[in-house]
Amino acid sequence: MRQRSSERSQPSSATLTRFHSSCVFAASAATWPKRSRSLNLCCRRSARRSRPSSRTAGPVASACAIIFLAGNAPARVGAWPQRFLHPRGKLLYHSTHIDLDRYTDKELLDYFTEPTGDPRGLKGKVLDLHKGGLRDVQSVIATYQGFIHQREELGDRWVRPSLFLEMFAQDPDEWICIDNVDTVGRWNIQVYGYQPPRVPTKQDYLNVCRNAYHWRSDEFAADARDDEQEGKLERPSPATTLAGRNKNTDRFDDRVTMPYQAAMAPLTCVIEIRYSDTDDGKNQLGAESMLTTFFLPVAGVFSQLAPTAFFPAPKPLRDLPGVRPPPDRGAVRTRPAVNFTSYPNSLMNGCSYESVPRIERDACESACSSDPTCQAYSHNKITKACELKHTLIARRLDPLWTSGAPSTGPIPARSARAAAMVAYYDLAQNQRFEGKLIAADNAETMDVCSARCKSDASCLAAEYESSAEICRRFSEVTGFKDAPPDNRNMVDAQIKQQR
């Protein structure tokens, strides 16, 4: 990948069109595991060489986050990914970015109008710019496609294509922040500087099964709606052979099994634990332990997971147990009161450094206002959850959230993602949406009702009462209300979101 230079040069396809990503790490090189220290230094040097990002209070823009993905360690056959992120660190990705800030309008005009021997003229220069940027994107994808084989994970991809698809599906202003258990698990990034559960509970093992089931399908576990999981946790002897594996042939120390109800069939989740040499004691987990997870009777699909899989998928990395506080934790870190601009019906997805449950929006805004780390917030109207953002990112349409950003700062961009009607399952049988009603009219099916809402720019939610064939459409959702005593019919509900 090419890095931006601090020297001014003649514009070209290599300098006008770039592929950018960002990484900012909270830990110094001395605290990193030895295998990944060179990558850390590479990122730090790249950040110093690179010109600061044009985003106010944003991270340094460079290609080092892509380089970070190539981190590896030797294995019995080939290598396996070893990419370490501290819970207080920032690892961010975004889409292609056209960097014109370093050139004046005159320099750009001179470049495009300078005579050349190319018979295509100005059209040729524009086409070359496009091809140059496209080659950069293709080279990134091609680099990681080569790491599909010779893995201890039995064929799992080195970097799953979904990470690149997510990057290319959005504007450069809409960051992908690797900041919770779900993102590091789905995209196979190791975390250090935290403490896994010393003696995992049944719920901890259920988290592993749920996470493994969805991550192996390259999807977020937090977005899935699983059936209620019941069943007994068992500990078959590690010497017993399951799916052709036992402790003598596959070098693990402990094994547990539990039932897991998948969408189509009941399965048995098997978790094998291998303790690392640096763990504090036998039968106690450390951050470098390794979990091998598979499901019976499915054969041949094994997932190697880090102990972060013991935690719920939405859990922010900074909230993991055992994370050391920053060196300046005791210092008073406040800023003068800041006025905020509110953005109703919008969510800044991800890039959260703190999640505060069950507080009102005014308190959420006040918490952001007093903290110099906070660049924006998002507040859920229903659950009252407050998410404080360390990076300003694009706003996605979501009628259940309200976001805010300092009025004196940059205006957060709107997400370019397509809006879709999404089923909403948290509406109980005796509940209805509360908000501004657009209309309540007849519709033959939920699909008809949903299509009406989707085609209406003012509609943000719809509920369909099938017994009466009534479609109610809303321009705002403020909460839930009880259904009338004489009408307890089940309704199907959908909301309009950018996902």
N, C-alpha and C positions, 0 to 999 in steps of 0.2 A: 504494500500500500504506500502511496505517496503521502508525504507530510507537507503541510503548508510551511512555506519559508517566510522569514521575516523580511527578506529582501524583495524589493519591487522588481518585477520583470515584465516582459512583453506578454500580454494575455495569450493563452493557447488552450487547446482542448484539455490539456493536462491540468491547467491551473484554474480554468473557469468552471469546469464540472468535476466535482470530487465526490467520493463516497466517504462520509464522515460518521464516526461514532465517538463516544466519550467514555473515559473512565477516570474516576477520582477516588483514590484509596485513602482511608482514614489512618491506616497504620504505617509506621515507618518501615523501611526495608529490613531493619534489624529484627523486627518482630515476625517477619514472614517465614513460613517453612522454607527450608533451603532449596528445595526443588523449584519453587516458584519465585525465588528472589530475583532472578535475572529478568523475569517478565515484569516484576514490579519496577525495577530500575529502568527497564525499557520504557514503560509507561510514563514514569516520572520525567525521564529525559525528553521523551516526545512532547510532553506537556510544556516543558520549558522551551523547546524549540518552536512550538506552534504559536501562532498568533492567537490572542485571547478571543473567545467566542463573542459574537455580537450580542448575545443575549445578556441582559443585565442580571447580575448575580448568578449567572449560569456556570456550568462546568466548562473546562477547556475542551474545545472540539478537536479531535484528532482521530487517527485510525487505530489507536492502541487498544481499544476495547475489542476490535476484531483480532488483533495479535494475541490478546489475552486468551481467546478461545482455543488457541493452538497449544496451550500448556499441557504437558503430558509427563508420564513416568513410565519406566520400563516395566513390562509384564513378562510372564512366562512365554507368551507368544505376542510379538508386536509391542503395543503400548496401550495405555488406557488414559483417559482424560484426567488431568490433575490441575485444576484451576481454582485457586483459593481466593475467597472474598471475605473480608472482615465484616461482621454485622454492622459496624458503623461506616463502612465504606460505601462508595457510590459507583455503581456500574450501570451505564446508560447507553442505549442504542437509539438511533433514529434513522430516517430514510435518507435518500440522496439529497445533497445540499449544493446549491449553486452559490458560489462565493464571489460576489462582485464588490464587496465593501472596500477592497484594497485598490480599486481602480476608479479614476475619475471618469465622468461622462466623455470628456475629450479623448482620454486614452482608449476607451472602448470604441468611440467613433473612428479614431485613427486606425485602430486595428481592423475594423470591419471594412473600411473604405480604402485601405492600402492596396494598391494594384499588385496583383500576383500573376504568375504565368498559368494559373489554373483556369481552364476554360469555363469551369462552373461558376466562377466569380463569387459573389456574396453567398449564393446558395450553397456552394461547396464548403465555405467556412462554417456555416451553420450546421450542415450535415456532419462535418468532421467533429464539431463540438459534441453533437449528440452521440456519435459513434465512440468518441473517447470516453465519455461518461458511462456508456453502456458496457464498454470493455472492462472498465474498473469494476462494475457490478458483477459481470460474468466471471472475472478473475477471482473475486471473493468466493463465489459459489463453487467454482471449480476447485479451488484450494481445499475446501472442506469435503467435497464429494469424494476425494481420494482417501479419506480416513474412515471408510465404511467397513473394511475387513481387518483381520488380524487384531481382534479385540478380545479382551477377557469377558466382555458382555455378550458374547456369542452373536455378533452381527448387528447390534444396535448402533445407530449412526453416531459419529463423533460429535457433530453438531446437527441437531434436528432441523430440517428445512423450515419448520414453522417459525423459528426465530427470524430467519431472513424474510419469510412471507409477512410476518408481523411488521418488520421494519419497513418493507416496501409498500405496505398497505396504508400508510399514513403520511401525514405531512412532516417536514423536518421539525416543526414545533411540537409535535406529539411524541414525547419520549417514551421509550420502553425502559422502565426502571426495574432492575433486578434487586428487589428489596424485600421479598417475603419468601416463605418456605415453598410456595407453589412455583415461583419462577426459577429458583435455584434447582428445584427437583425436576421440573419438566425439562429444563435445558442443561442439566447435569453439570452444575457448578458447585464446587465444594466450599464449605464454610468452616472457618476456624475461629478460635477465640470465644467459644461458648461451651456450655456443659449439657450434654444429653441427659435424659433421666437415668439416674443410677440404677434404679430397679423399675423397669417399665411396668405400667399398669395395663389392664386389659384395654382401656381406651387408647393408650399409647400404641399398642399393637394394632388396634383397629385403624388408627391414623395411618400406620404404615401400609396396611392392606388397601385402604381406600386410595391413598396417594399412588401406590404402585400400580393399581388397576387402571387409573386414569392417565398417569404419566406414560405408561407403556403404549397407550393409544395416542400419545402426543396431544393431550388436551389438559386443560387446567382442572385440577380436582375441586377447587373452590366453586367452579361454575356448575358442577354436576349436582343432580338431585338423586341421591341414592336412597334405596329402601332402608327401613330401620334394620339394623344389624343385630342379630341375636345368636347366641350359641356359646358354648364353653371353650375357654382357652385351654389347650392341652400342650404337653411337652413330651412328644415321642422321643425316644432315645436317638441321639445323633448318630449312633452306630447303625440304626435302621435305614435301609435304603428306600428313598422316596424319589421318584422320577430319575432313577439311576444315580442318585447322589447320597453319600454318607460322609461322615467326618474324616474317615481315613483316606478317601480318594479326593475330597474337595476341601479339606482343611478349614473346617469351621468348628466353633466351640459349643454352640448352643442352638436349639431349634424349638420353635413353637408353631402350632397350627391353630386355626380357628375358622369357623364357617364364614363365608362371605356371599351374600346374596347379590349376584350381578343382575344386570337388566334382563337377561334372557334365561339364566339358569343359576342354580345354587352351585357354588364352588367351594373348595377348601383352600384357604390362603396359608402358605408355608413361608415362614421367615427363618432364615439361618443367619446366625450372628458370628462374626469372626472378630475377636478382640485384638486390638493392636498392641504392639510391644510397648507403647508409651502409656497404655491405660494404667490407672492407679492400682488396680488389683484384679485378680481373676474374677470373672463374672460381673465386672462393672464396666459400663460403657464409657468410652471416651470419644472425642470428636473425630478421631482417626479410625474408629471401628468401621466395619463394613457389613452391610446387610445384603443378603441375596434372597430375593422374593420371587415366588412363582405360585401358580394356581393349578390345582388338580380338579378335573382330569385333563386340563390343557397340557400338552407336552411340548417341551423344547423352547419355551419362552421364559427366560430368566432375566430379572432386573437386578443390577447392583446399585444399591442406594446408600447414601450417607445417613448418619443418625439424625440429620434434620428431618427425615421422614417420620420420626416419632411425633412431630408436632403438627397441629392443625394447619392445613394448607394456607389459609389467609394470614397466619401469624407473621407480623413484621420481624425481620431479622434482628432489629435492634431490641426487640422484646424477648429474645431468647435468654434463658437462664445463664448466668455466669459471665455475661458480657461486661467487660471492665468499663467503668465510666470514662469519659474523655478526661484528659489531664486538667482541663479548666472547669470541671464540673462545679467546683466550689465557688467559682467566680460569679459575680452578679452579671447576668446577661439579659439586659432589657433594652428597649428602644422607646423613644417618645411615642405617644399615641398616634396611630396611623388610621386615616380614613379609608374605608373600603368601598369598592364598587361591587354590588351584588349581581350575580348572574343566575336567575331562577332557572329551574329545570335543566340543570347542567351538572356534570360530574367531571372532575379532573381525575382520571383513572390512574392509580398507582403513584409512585414517587412520594409516598408518605413516610415521614419519620416518626410520627406518633399518631396513635388512634385513641381517642377518648370516648368511652361509651356513655350514652344516656345523658347528654347535656343539650340545652337549647342552643339555637343558632347564635344568639347574641353572645353567649358564653364562649362558643366556639370561635367566633370572630375576635373576641377579646383575647383569647389565648394566643391566637395567631398574631394579633396586633402587638402584643408585648414581647414577642420572641423574635429576635433578629434573624433566626434561622428560617422562619416561616415566610415563604413566598406566596402562599395562597392556602385556602382551605376548602373542603367540601363537607357539607352537612346533610345527613339523611333525615327527611321529614318524618319518616315512619319509625325507624329504630332510634333516632336521635344520636346516631354515631357521628363523631367529629373526626375528620382526617386532616392533619396538618401536613402541608407539602413543602419539601425542601427544594423543589425545582418547579418553575412555572411551566405548565404543559397545556396543551389544547383542551378545550371544553367539549365534552361529548354530551349529546342530548340524552337526558334521563329525567323523567318527570318526578322521580322520587328524591332528587337531590337539589341542593342549592349550593353554588360555589361563590367564592369571593376572593378578590385580589386587591392589593393596595391601589388606591385611586391615582397616586402619583407615579406608579410604575408602569411597565409595559402592559398593554391590553392582551389578555390571553386569547389566542386564536381559536377559531371554531374548528372542530375536527372535520376532516374531509371524508370520514367514513360514511357509508350509506346507512340510512335509518331503516329499521325493520320492526315489525310488530313481534313482541316476545311474550310468550305465555308467562303469566304471573300466578304462582301457586300458593302464595301466602295469604290469600283471601279466604277466610273461613266460610263455612256454609251459611252462617247467619250474618255475614258481613257484606258490605257494599263499599265501593269507592265513595269518598267524600271529596267534593271539589266543585269546579264550575262546569255545569252540564251544558253541552252544546245542543243535544237533541236526544230524545228517546223515541225511536220509531221501529217499525216492523222490519224484520230481516229473517230470511228462511234458515240461515245457518250462521255459525260463528265465523266461517270464512268470509261470508258476505259482510258481516259486521266489521271484521278486521280490515277488509279491503276499503271500506268506506273511511275508516279512521286513517289508514295509511295514505290515502289519496287526498286527505284534507290536511293542509299545512297547520291548521289551528288545533287539530286533534292530537292529544298526547296519550290517551288511554281509552279503552273500551271494555265494557262488560256485556255479556250476552246471557239472557235468561231463556234457555231453550224451551221450557214448558209453555211460555207465553210468546215466544219468538220476538222478544223485545231486545233491541240493541241500544245501549246507552253510551254516548260518546262524550268525553270530557276534554276541556282545554287546559285544565289544571287539576292536579291531585294534591289534596292537603292532608289526607289521612284516610281512615276507615270509619264507617258508622254501622250501627246495627240495622239489619233489615227490618222492615215493618213486621209487626207481630203476625199479621195475616198473610205474609208472603215470605216464607223461609226457603224458597226454592233455591237450588244450587245454581250458581252463575259461573261461567267461564270468563276469565279476565286476561287482558293483554295490555302491555304498555309499549310505547314507541321509544326505542333506544338506538343509539349508535354503539355497537359492541366491538 
